[in-house]
Amino acid sequence: MSSTGAQGSPLFIDEDQVQNVTTAVKEMLSLFTAVTVEDGEHALKNLHRSIIDAVYAELVQRIRSENQLIEAVKTNSEQLAGSLAVSIVKAIKNADPKDFSSCAPSASEDVRITLTLRMVQKYCSPVRVYKQPFEMVMAAYERRFPTCPLIPVFLDSEVLSETWSEDGAVHAVQRSCKLSVDAPRLLKKIAGVEVVYFIQKNTLNWRERTLLIEAHNETFSNRVTVLETCLYSVHPDNEGWTCFEQSASLDIKSFFGFESTVEKIAMKQYTANIKRGKEIIEYYLSELISEGVTEIPRWTPPLQPPLSSDPYTIVALTSTELHRASSSDISLGAGSTEPAEGDKLDAEYIERFLGQLTPIQESCLIQLRAWLQQTHRGKIPRDEHILRFLRARDFNLEKARDMLCQSLSWRKEFQVDTILNSWTPPSCLQEYYAGGWHHQDREGRPLYILRLGQMDTKGLVKALGEEALLRHVLSINEEGQKRCEENTKIFGRPITSWTCLVDLEGLNMRHLWRPGVKALLRIIEVVEANYPETLGRLLIVRAPRVFPVLWTLVSPFINENTRQKFLVYSGSNCLGSGGLVDYIHSEIIPDFLGGDCLCEVPEGGQVPKSYYQTEVELESADHIRLWTDTIYQSAQVFKGAPHEVMIEVVEESSVITWDFDILRGDIVFNIFHSKRTPVRKDTSTALPELNNVQLIDRSWTLGVDYSMVESPLTCREGESIQGSHITRWPGLYILQWKAYGSAPSRVDDVIPSLPGSAHTSKLMYYTELLASHDFRGSMTSLESCHSGFSQLSGGTTSSSQSHGSSFISR
């Protein structure tokens, strides 16, 4: 078979394809896979969109005109399958051939329809508590039958069978329950039903004081499986209370192509009736009490078998036969407390300590908690911590479980659980890290203040390393969770997050120092992965004009839900109407913002360079490393033995950036473009504690084998240098640091003199290669001087020839 497409080009279609398509469509219909535009794109995802449109148009036409679709789908009509196949072939014949270059089946291929696999939906409720004895609750429950006006969808019920144990302790009833269908008219018309029937089996054990309810659907049982199990039992800590638990599953195998719609309708109706069920029992309990029924005697073994099999012999007693009590002597206990590990969650505990959750959210929490109890034999996280991961993944159980498991492994590997006891911030961090806790906001959230504009971020990184900064940030998050738990108890309502107030007064271009921003992004990444939904609100005050630049760099790494919690105030307008007073009580606004409250958060300031450490010193820190790599590297330079780093540039106009500090001695910095591939000479192989590499061979000739692309820069001890070079040519570039002054003629002559440290220079350095398009958007961060705390205090050298520049800070 051949045809002409929309553009006049021949399009060859194998004759067998019509039969293949017919078979595929019949398979689709037999399994009642979706045939709407919404779901059809998944069911027919191997076919072109124009084919899907054609199939859908055929279906719509049949619904509107002949109304044959309903009967055809119900009977799996061969005629419908064949006509759909013809529609698909027509779509292929009339389409532009180029539209099918990547998706149309070839002459030898079958047209296959990929079916979407559906997962079974499950629901688990928390334990709901009735503060009435079991016998009273059972009397209230029986009033729901044979029908219940308070449940509009419950139309009627009929007892199918009923049995009693010999001693009358166990009473089993099986009912057929008739429910109305609250669904779109078209769906009901296709299904051909207005009501559905469920079979419910109730097993009431008076001796054990339990009622087990098991229900399943009778209508459409070959297409849909609904299973529900409910249990009423005595509260384990108070015999005068009754517990109720509920679980259910929904498995839709096929439903006339409307599986997704049926699933949504079913879950929506089911969850809407869950809490309604508790209200109904409480309504009938109140009705009993208003009739004077305040206590029902417990079941006792009879002296002889019961004479009556009346199901209401024990429960439905008249008011004159019941013991009336003017007041109840039942102890109500001390209220809900946090359940011990392995215990079940009750609804009052959830509302008191975790907040208002929908039934589906409660179910996700209970299922994830139960899974953790089964798989993690050790201590499982607190319920509020589990809930944070569920919220971070929009209560997608699988995604939340994966995220939480990764976090638990991370916490165990790096002993994060003990960080508050094992971590003591270094004195440098305590003095120059401008952050600390300060009372709480209006909603009871702990308030953390960070004076970021006053912090010397570069100095802290060089003095402490990223590892120590990360560990300090983790300790802040751990402390924040602890404070949330304490505030929950103090204020009597769930407090699961904290507020952060960030003061940007003093923020300038030095804070856009690239290694510092890179460290910040890595810290954000760790916090986002392991402390989700802990930030309730972020108040940014006194934001300067440079803030948008920093925000552009950082915001892509912050979760969208977290970004929505940011409020930014520029200048001094944070104290006016609509400012901080809307979120923080006026009496605790810090003094440095114009408030009256003395704030003990450190003021920060420039970190003295005497605190700076080398990479070796940072590596020897006595704690488990959370990161395996670091931004900075350290190197030693000797007379006659420079340290050199090679950077391979693929495209011209790429940008080489550098940042280094001279910790000891004077050094000359050079940049070369090499025409030859260097051979690495590593002095540190002889002395592993050193990092010293030479790449330029002594036989090379300057101007022939390699050329200088920047004027040499002399750097004195204590200076910090940042700069960039825009490359003119691709190839190999070498960054060189060599000792200032005369040098031995051979590198080999250097080795014997290495132990004499008087001729050794030390530096810490960081380099990065940026693509040309990245560089154009990062000029502010590349051409900023970040070392000086207040302003650039050194000289600047630049080469217009090489498009490069370096900045020096003393």
C-alpha positions in Angstrom: 0.0 0.0 0.0 1.3 3.5 -0.8 -0.2 6.9 -0.6 0.7 10.6 -1.0 1.3 12.7 2.0 0.3 16.3 2.6 3.4 17.5 0.8 3.0 15.2 -2.2 5.7 12.8 -1.1 5.0 9.1 -1.3 4.5 7.3 2.0 4.7 3.6 2.0 2.5 1.6 4.4 2.8 -2.1 4.8 -0.5 -4.0 4.2 0.0 -5.9 7.5 -0.1 -2.6 9.4 -3.8 -2.3 9.2 -4.2 -5.7 10.8 -1.5 -4.9 13.4 -3.3 -1.7 14.3 -6.6 -3.5 14.5 -5.1 -6.0 16.8 -3.5 -3.3 19.0 -6.8 -1.3 19.2 -8.7 -4.5 20.1 -6.2 -5.2 22.9 -6.6 -1.6 24.0 -10.3 -1.9 24.1 -10.3 -5.3 25.8 -8.2 -3.9 28.6 -10.3 -0.7 28.5 -7.3 1.5 28.3 -7.9 5.3 28.2 -9.2 6.7 25.0 -9.5 10.4 26.0 -7.1 13.1 24.9 -5.7 13.4 28.4 -4.9 9.7 28.9 -4.7 8.7 25.3 -1.4 10.3 24.8 0.1 7.9 27.3 -1.7 4.8 25.9 -0.7 5.7 22.3 2.6 7.3 23.0 4.4 5.4 20.3 2.1 7.0 17.6 2.1 10.5 16.3 -0.1 13.1 17.9 -2.1 13.5 14.6 -3.0 9.8 14.9 -4.2 10.3 18.5 -6.3 13.3 17.3 -7.9 11.2 14.6 -8.8 8.4 17.0 -10.2 10.8 19.4 -12.2 12.6 16.7 -13.7 9.2 15.7 -14.7 8.5 19.3 -16.3 11.9 19.8 -18.2 11.5 16.6 -19.6 8.2 17.7 -20.6 9.6 21.1 -22.4 12.6 19.6 -24.1 10.9 16.7 -24.8 7.2 16.9 -24.0 6.8 20.6 -22.4 3.5 19.6 -19.3 3.9 21.6 -20.9 2.9 24.8 -22.2 -0.4 23.6 -19.1 -1.0 21.5 -16.7 -0.6 24.4 -18.9 -2.7 26.7 -19.0 -5.5 24.2 -15.4 -5.1 22.9 -16.8 -4.6 19.4 -14.8 -5.9 16.5 -16.4 -3.3 14.3 -15.1 -0.4 16.5 -11.7 -1.9 16.6 -11.6 -2.1 12.8 -12.9 1.4 12.3 -10.4 2.8 14.7 -7.6 1.0 12.8 -8.9 2.6 9.6 -8.8 6.0 11.2 -5.2 5.5 12.2 -4.2 4.4 8.7 -6.0 7.4 7.2 -4.1 9.7 9.6 -0.8 8.1 8.4 -1.8 8.4 4.8 -2.8 12.1 5.0 0.1 13.2 7.2 3.3 15.0 6.2 5.9 12.2 5.9 8.5 14.3 7.7 6.2 14.3 10.8 6.8 10.5 11.0 10.6 10.5 10.4 11.2 9.7 14.1 8.0 8.1 15.3 6.2 6.3 12.5 6.6 2.5 12.3 8.5 1.2 9.4 7.2 -1.4 7.0 8.6 -4.2 9.0 7.5 -2.9 12.4 4.4 -3.6 14.3 2.2 -0.8 15.6 2.3 -1.3 19.3 0.2 0.5 21.9 2.0 0.9 25.2 -0.4 0.5 28.1 0.0 2.6 31.2 0.5 0.4 34.3 -1.5 1.5 37.3 -0.5 1.1 40.9 -2.9 0.1 43.7 -4.0 3.0 45.8 -3.8 2.4 49.5 -5.2 4.3 52.5 -4.3 3.9 56.2 -6.0 6.1 58.8 -4.6 7.2 62.1 -6.2 5.8 65.3 -9.3 7.9 66.0 -10.4 7.9 69.6 -13.9 8.1 71.0 -13.9 9.1 74.7 -16.7 6.7 75.4 -16.7 3.0 76.4 -16.7 0.3 73.7 -20.3 -0.8 74.5 -21.6 2.8 74.0 -19.8 3.1 70.7 -21.3 -0.2 69.5 -24.8 1.0 70.4 -24.2 4.2 68.4 -22.7 2.2 65.5 -25.8 0.0 65.2 -28.0 3.1 64.7 -26.4 3.5 61.2 -28.4 0.5 60.0 -30.4 -0.4 57.9 -29.9 3.1 56.5 -28.4 6.4 57.7 -29.8 9.8 56.8 -26.5 11.4 57.8 -24.7 9.5 54.9 -26.6 10.5 51.7 -24.7 8.0 49.5 -25.7 5.1 51.9 -29.2 4.2 50.4 -30.0 1.0 52.1 -28.7 -2.3 53.6 -29.9 -5.8 53.9 -28.8 -8.6 56.3 -27.7 -11.6 54.3 -26.6 -13.8 57.1 -26.2 -13.7 60.9 -24.5 -16.1 63.4 -23.8 -16.2 67.1 -21.3 -18.2 69.0 -22.6 -20.7 71.6 -21.9 -18.4 74.5 -23.2 -15.3 72.7 -19.8 -13.6 72.8 -19.2 -13.4 69.0 -21.8 -12.0 66.7 -21.2 -12.1 62.9 -23.4 -10.2 60.4 -23.0 -10.1 56.7 -24.9 -7.3 54.9 -25.4 -6.1 51.3 -25.0 -2.3 51.3 -26.5 -0.2 48.5 -24.7 3.1 47.6 -25.5 5.8 45.1 -22.9 6.7 42.5 -21.7 10.3 42.5 -20.0 10.4 39.1 -20.3 12.3 35.8 -23.4 11.4 33.8 -21.4 10.0 30.9 -19.4 7.7 33.1 -22.6 6.4 34.7 -24.1 5.9 31.3 -21.1 4.0 30.0 -21.0 1.9 33.1 -24.8 1.4 32.9 -25.4 1.7 36.7 -26.8 4.3 39.1 -26.0 2.4 42.3 -23.3 0.0 43.4 -23.4 -2.8 46.0 -20.8 -3.7 48.7 -20.7 -6.8 50.9 -19.9 -6.0 54.5 -19.0 -8.6 57.1 -19.0 -7.4 60.8 -17.6 -9.6 63.5 -18.4 -8.3 67.0 -16.5 -9.9 69.8 -18.0 -8.9 73.1 -15.5 -10.9 75.1 -12.5 -9.2 73.5 -14.4 -5.9 73.0 -13.6 -5.6 69.3 -15.5 -5.1 66.1 -13.9 -6.2 62.9 -15.5 -4.8 59.7 -14.5 -6.3 56.3 -16.0 -4.9 53.1 -15.5 -5.4 49.4 -17.3 -4.3 46.3 -19.8 -6.6 44.5 -20.5 -4.3 41.6 -17.8 -4.4 38.9 -15.7 -6.8 40.9 -14.1 -8.1 37.8 -12.9 -4.6 36.9 -12.3 -2.9 40.2 -11.3 -4.3 43.5 -12.1 -2.3 46.6 -11.1 -3.7 50.0 -11.7 -2.1 53.3 -10.9 -3.2 56.9 -12.0 -1.3 60.0 -11.4 -2.2 63.6 -13.1 -0.9 66.8 -11.2 -1.8 70.0 -10.6 -0.7 73.5 -8.0 2.0 74.0 -4.8 0.4 75.4 -4.3 3.0 78.0 -7.9 3.7 79.0 -10.6 1.1 79.2 -13.3 3.8 79.1 -12.2 4.9 75.6 -12.6 3.3 72.2 -10.2 3.3 69.2 -11.1 3.1 65.6 -8.6 2.2 62.8 -9.3 2.0 59.1 -7.4 0.8 56.0 -8.5 0.4 52.4 -7.1 -0.4 48.9 -8.3 0.5 45.4 -7.2 -1.5 42.4 -8.7 -0.5 39.1 -7.9 -3.1 36.5 -10.0 -1.6 33.8 -13.0 0.7 33.6 -14.2 1.5 30.0 -11.2 3.7 29.4 -11.9 5.9 32.4 -9.5 4.3 35.0 -7.9 7.6 36.0 -11.3 9.4 36.4 -12.8 6.6 38.4 -9.7 6.5 40.7 -9.9 10.2 41.4 -13.6 10.1 42.0 -13.3 7.1 44.3 -10.5 8.4 46.4 -12.1 11.9 46.7 -15.4 10.4 47.9 -13.7 7.9 50.2 -11.5 10.5 52.0 -14.4 12.9 52.2 -16.4 10.4 54.2 -13.6 9.3 56.5 -13.8 12.1 59.1 -17.5 12.3 58.5 -17.8 8.8 59.8 -16.4 9.8 63.2 -18.8 12.7 63.4 -21.7 10.4 62.7 -20.7 8.0 65.6 -20.4 11.0 67.9 -23.8 12.3 66.8 -25.4 9.0 67.7 -23.5 8.9 71.0 -24.9 12.3 71.8 -28.3 11.0 70.9 -28.0 8.1 73.2 -26.9 10.3 76.1 -29.8 12.7 75.4 -32.1 9.7 75.8 -30.6 9.0 79.2 -28.3 6.1 78.1 -25.0 6.9 79.7 -23.6 3.4 80.4 -24.1 0.0 79.0 -23.1 -3.1 81.0 -20.3 -5.2 79.7 -20.9 -8.6 78.3 -20.6 -11.5 80.9 -20.6 -15.2 80.1 -24.2 -16.5 80.5 -25.0 -19.4 82.8 -26.8 -21.1 79.9 -26.9 -20.6 76.1 -28.8 -17.5 75.1 -32.5 -18.1 74.2 -32.7 -15.3 71.7 -30.6 -14.8 68.6 -31.9 -11.2 68.3 -28.9 -9.1 67.2 -30.1 -6.3 69.4 -30.5 -8.4 72.6 -27.4 -6.8 74.2 -27.0 -3.6 72.3 -30.4 -2.2 71.7 -31.7 -2.3 75.3 -34.5 0.0 76.4 -33.6 2.9 78.5 -35.4 1.5 81.5 -33.3 -1.6 81.4 -30.1 0.4 81.3 -28.2 1.6 84.2 -28.5 5.4 84.3 -25.7 7.4 85.7 -25.9 11.1 86.4 -22.2 11.5 85.7 -19.5 9.3 84.3 -16.8 7.9 86.6 -14.6 7.0 83.7 -11.2 8.6 83.8 -10.4 10.6 80.6 -6.7 10.4 81.1 -4.1 13.1 80.5 -4.7 13.6 76.8 -2.6 12.6 73.7 1.1 12.3 74.1 3.7 11.4 71.6 3.6 7.7 70.8 6.5 5.5 71.6 8.4 3.9 68.7 6.3 1.2 67.2 3.0 2.5 68.5 0.2 3.7 66.2 -0.6 7.3 65.6 -3.9 8.6 66.8 -5.7 11.5 65.2 -5.6 13.8 68.3 -1.8 13.4 68.5 -1.5 14.3 64.8 -3.6 17.4 65.2 -1.8 18.5 68.4 1.8 17.9 67.4 1.8 17.8 63.6 -1.1 20.0 62.5 -4.1 19.6 60.3 -3.6 17.0 57.7 -6.0 15.7 55.1 -6.9 12.0 55.2 -4.6 11.2 52.3 -1.8 13.1 54.0 -2.4 11.2 57.3 -2.4 7.9 55.3 0.9 8.7 53.7 2.5 9.5 57.0 1.3 6.3 58.6 2.4 4.2 55.7 5.9 5.7 55.5 6.2 5.5 59.3 5.1 1.8 59.2 7.6 1.1 56.4 10.4 2.7 58.4 9.5 0.6 61.5 9.8 -2.6 59.4 12.9 -1.8 57.4 14.9 0.4 59.9 15.3 -1.6 63.0 17.2 1.1 64.7 15.8 4.4 65.8 13.4 6.0 63.2 13.0 9.7 62.7 10.5 11.7 64.7 7.1 12.1 63.1 7.5 15.7 62.3 10.8 14.9 60.5 9.1 12.2 58.4 6.3 14.7 57.6 8.7 17.3 56.3 10.0 14.9 53.6 6.4 14.0 52.6 5.6 17.7 52.3 8.8 18.3 50.3 7.6 15.7 47.7 4.0 16.8 47.7 3.0 13.6 49.6 4.3 11.4 46.8 5.0 8.3 49.0 7.7 6.8 46.7 9.6 10.0 46.2 9.4 10.9 49.9 10.6 7.5 50.9 13.6 7.7 48.5 14.5 11.1 49.7 14.2 10.2 53.3 16.2 7.0 52.9 19.1 8.8 51.3 19.0 11.4 54.1 19.0 8.7 56.8 22.0 7.0 55.2 23.8 10.3 55.1 23.0 11.0 58.7 24.3 7.7 59.8 27.5 7.8 57.7 28.5 11.2 59.0 27.1 10.9 62.5 24.9 13.9 62.2 22.6 12.7 65.0 25.4 13.5 67.5 26.5 16.8 66.1 25.0 18.9 68.8 27.0 17.0 71.4 30.2 16.4 69.4 30.6 19.7 67.5 32.2 22.7 69.2 32.6 25.7 66.9 36.2 27.0 66.6 36.9 30.3 68.3 37.2 32.0 64.9 33.7 30.8 64.0 32.2 32.0 67.3 33.8 35.4 66.9 33.3 36.1 63.2 30.2 34.1 62.1 27.5 36.7 62.4 24.5 34.5 63.2 22.5 33.3 66.2 19.1 32.5 67.7 16.9 35.4 68.9 13.5 34.7 70.6 10.6 33.7 68.2 8.3 35.2 65.7 4.6 36.0 66.1 3.6 32.4 65.2 5.9 30.9 67.8 8.6 29.9 65.3 12.2 30.1 66.5 13.9 33.1 65.0 17.4 32.9 63.6 19.3 36.1 62.7 22.1 36.2 60.1 24.0 39.4 59.5 25.3 38.2 56.2 26.4 41.7 55.1 28.8 41.9 58.0 30.5 38.5 57.4 33.8 38.0 55.8 32.8 34.9 53.8 36.1 34.5 52.1 38.0 34.8 55.3 35.8 32.2 57.0 36.3 29.8 54.1 40.1 30.2 54.1 40.4 30.1 57.9 38.0 27.2 58.5 37.4 25.4 55.2 34.0 24.5 53.7 33.9 21.4 56.0 33.7 23.4 59.2 31.2 25.9 57.8 29.0 23.1 56.6 29.2 21.3 60.0 28.3 24.6 61.7 25.3 25.1 59.4 24.1 21.5 60.1 24.4 22.2 63.9 22.2 25.3 63.4 19.6 23.1 61.6 19.7 20.5 64.3 19.3 23.1 67.0 16.4 24.6 65.0 14.6 21.3 65.0 15.1 21.0 68.7 13.8 24.5 69.4 10.7 23.7 67.2 9.9 20.7 69.5 10.3 22.8 72.6 8.1 25.6 71.2 5.4 23.0 70.2 5.1 22.1 73.9 5.3 25.7 75.1 2.7 27.2 72.8 0.4 24.1 72.6 0.3 23.9 68.8 2.5 22.4 66.1 5.7 24.4 65.4 7.6 22.5 62.7 9.7 25.3 61.1 11.6 28.4 62.0 12.0 31.9 60.6 15.3 33.4 59.4 16.0 37.1 59.4 18.9 38.0 57.1 20.4 41.5 57.3 22.2 42.5 54.1 23.5 45.8 55.3 27.2 45.9 54.1 26.7 43.4 51.3 28.9 44.3 48.3 30.8 42.7 45.5 33.2 40.9 47.8 30.3 38.6 48.7 30.1 37.5 45.1 33.5 35.9 45.3 33.1 32.8 43.2 34.6 30.2 45.5 32.5 31.6 48.4 29.3 31.5 46.3 30.2 28.0 45.2 30.6 26.9 48.8 27.3 28.5 49.6 25.5 26.6 46.8 26.9 23.3 48.0 25.8 24.0 51.6 22.3 24.9 50.2 22.3 21.6 48.3 23.0 19.6 51.5 20.5 21.5 53.6 17.7 21.2 50.9 18.3 17.4 50.7 18.3 16.7 54.4 16.3 19.4 56.1 13.3 20.0 53.8 10.4 22.2 54.9 12.3 23.5 58.0 12.3 27.1 56.8 8.9 28.7 57.6 9.8 32.2 56.4 12.9 34.1 55.3 12.9 37.9 55.9 15.6 39.7 54.0 16.1 43.3 55.2 18.2 46.2 54.0 18.9 44.6 50.6 21.3 46.7 48.6 21.4 47.1 44.8 23.9 44.3 44.4 21.4 41.8 46.0 19.7 40.8 42.6 23.1 39.6 41.3 23.6 37.3 44.3 19.9 36.2 44.1 20.4 35.3 40.4 23.3 33.0 41.3 21.7 31.3 44.3 17.9 31.1 43.5 18.1 28.2 40.9 19.5 26.0 43.6 16.6 26.7 46.1 13.4 24.7 46.0 10.4 26.5 44.5 8.4 25.9 47.7 11.2 27.5 49.7 11.5 30.5 47.4 7.9 31.3 47.9 8.7 31.9 51.6 11.1 34.8 50.9 10.2 38.4 51.7 12.7 41.1 50.7 12.8 44.7 52.1 15.2 47.2 50.6 16.6 50.2 52.4 15.1 51.0 55.8 11.5 50.4 55.0 11.4 47.1 56.9 10.2 48.9 60.1 7.1 50.5 58.5 3.6 49.2 58.0 3.7 45.8 56.3 7.3 45.3 57.4 8.9 43.2 60.2 6.2 44.1 62.7 3.8 41.9 60.8 5.9 38.9 61.5 7.9 39.8 64.6 6.8 41.4 67.8 8.0 45.0 68.0 9.6 44.4 71.4 12.1 41.9 70.0 13.2 43.7 66.8 17.0 43.9 67.1 18.7 47.1 68.1 20.9 47.1 64.9 17.6 47.4 62.9 16.3 50.3 65.0 14.4 48.2 67.6 14.7 48.2 71.3 15.8 44.6 71.9 19.5 44.0 72.6 20.7 41.4 70.1 23.7 39.2 71.1 24.4 37.9 67.7 28.1 38.5 66.8 28.8 41.4 64.6 31.1 39.6 62.3 34.0 41.5 60.8 37.1 40.8 58.7 38.8 37.5 59.6 42.6 38.1 60.3 44.8 36.3 57.8 46.7 34.8 60.7 43.7 32.5 61.0 44.1 31.2 57.4 45.0 27.5 57.1 46.6 25.5 54.3 44.8 22.6 52.7 47.0 20.1 54.6 46.0 21.8 57.9 42.3 21.7 56.9 42.6 18.0 56.0 44.0 17.1 59.4 40.9 18.5 61.2 39.7 15.9 63.7 36.2 15.1 62.4 34.5 13.0 59.8 34.5 14.7 56.4 31.1 15.4 54.9 32.7 16.3 51.5 35.4 14.4 49.8 36.7 17.3 47.8 37.5 21.0 48.5 37.5 24.2 46.6 41.1 25.2 47.5 44.3 23.5 47.0 47.6 24.3 48.7 51.0 24.2 47.1 54.6 24.9 48.1 57.1 26.8 45.9 60.8 26.5 46.1 63.7 28.4 44.6 64.1 26.7 41.2 60.9 24.6 41.6 57.8 26.6 40.7 54.3 25.2 41.0 52.4 25.0 37.7 48.8 24.1 36.8 47.7 23.2 33.3 44.3 24.2 31.9 43.0 22.9 28.6 40.9 25.5 26.6 38.7 24.1 23.9 37.2 27.3 22.5 38.6 30.8 22.2 37.2 33.6 24.4 36.9 31.1 27.3 37.8 32.6 30.6 40.4 31.4 33.1 39.8 32.7 36.6 42.0 32.4 39.7 42.1 33.3 43.3 45.1 32.7 45.5 46.6 33.8 48.8 50.3 34.0 49.6 50.7 32.5 53.0 54.5 32.7 53.2 57.3 34.2 51.0 57.1 36.3 47.9 55.9 34.8 44.6 55.8 35.8 40.9 52.7 34.8 39.0 52.7 34.1 35.3 50.3 32.7 32.6 51.6 31.0 29.5 50.1 29.5 26.4 51.9 26.3 25.4 52.4 24.9 21.9 53.7 21.6 23.3 52.1 19.1 25.7 53.9 19.3 29.0 55.3 16.3 30.9 54.4 16.4 34.5 57.3 16.5 37.0 55.9 16.0 40.5 58.3 16.9 43.3 55.7 15.7 45.9 56.4 12.0 44.8 59.7 12.3 46.7 58.1 14.1 49.6 54.4 13.2 49.7 53.5 16.0 52.2 54.4 18.6 49.5 52.3 19.7 46.5 54.7 20.9 43.8 54.3 20.2 40.1 56.5 21.4 37.2 55.2 21.3 33.6 57.5 23.6 31.6 60.5 21.6 30.7 63.9 23.4 31.1 64.6 22.6 27.4 61.7 24.7 26.2 62.3 28.1 24.7 60.1 31.0 25.6 58.6 32.5 22.5 59.0 29.3 20.6 57.6 26.4 22.6 55.4 28.6 24.8 54.5 32.2 25.1 53.6 34.6 27.9 50.1 35.9 27.7 50.1 38.1 30.9 52.7 40.4 32.4 54.4 38.8 35.4 52.8 39.8 38.7 54.9 40.0 41.8 52.9 39.0 44.9 54.1 39.7 48.4 53.5 37.6 51.5 50.0 38.1 52.9 48.4 39.3 49.7 45.3 37.9 48.1 45.0 37.9 44.3 41.9 37.4 42.2 41.8 37.8 38.4 40.7 36.5 35.0 42.1 36.0 31.5 40.0 35.9 28.4 41.8 33.5 26.1 42.5 34.3 22.5 43.3 30.8 21.3 42.3 27.3 22.2 45.0 25.0 23.5 47.0 24.5 26.7 47.5 27.2 29.3 49.9 27.0 32.2 49.5 29.0 35.4 52.8 29.4 37.2 53.8 30.4 40.7 57.6 30.8 41.2 59.7 32.0 44.0 60.7 35.6 43.9 64.5 36.2 43.4 67.3 34.0 42.1 66.9 30.2 41.7 69.0 27.1 41.3 69.6 26.0 37.7 68.2 22.5 38.1 65.1 21.2 39.7 67.1 18.2 41.0 69.2 20.6 43.0 66.1 21.7 44.9 65.3 18.3 46.5 68.1 18.2 49.0 67.3 21.7 50.3 63.6 21.1 50.8 63.7 20.4 54.5 65.2 23.9 55.0 61.9 25.8 55.1 63.5 29.2 54.9 63.5 29.0 51.0 59.9 27.7 50.8 56.9 29.8 49.8 53.3 28.6 50.5 50.0 29.5 48.8 46.4 28.5 48.6 44.8 28.7 45.2 41.6 28.1 43.3 41.2 28.1 39.5 38.2 27.7 37.2 37.6 27.7 33.5 34.4 29.4 32.3 32.8 29.1 28.8 32.6 32.4 27.0 28.8 32.5 27.2 29.0 31.9 31.0 31.6 34.6 31.4 29.4 37.3 29.8 26.8 36.8 32.5 29.3 36.7 35.3 31.4 39.8 34.9 30.5 41.2 38.3 31.7 38.1 40.1 34.9 37.8 38.0 36.0 41.4 38.2 35.3 42.0 41.9 37.9 42.3 44.6 36.7 40.2 47.6 39.6 40.0 49.9 39.6 43.5 51.3 36.8 43.8 53.9 35.7 47.3 53.1 37.4 48.3 49.8 40.2 47.5 47.5 43.4 48.4 49.2 46.0 47.3 46.8 47.1 47.9 43.2 45.6 46.6 40.0 47.5 45.4 37.0 45.9 44.6 33.7 46.8 43.7 30.2 44.6 45.0 27.4 46.5 42.8 25.0 45.4 39.6 26.8 42.1 40.8 28.1 43.1 39.9 31.6 43.2 41.5 35.0 44.3 40.7 38.5 43.3 42.3 41.8 45.5 42.5 44.9 44.4 42.9 48.5 46.7 43.4 51.4 
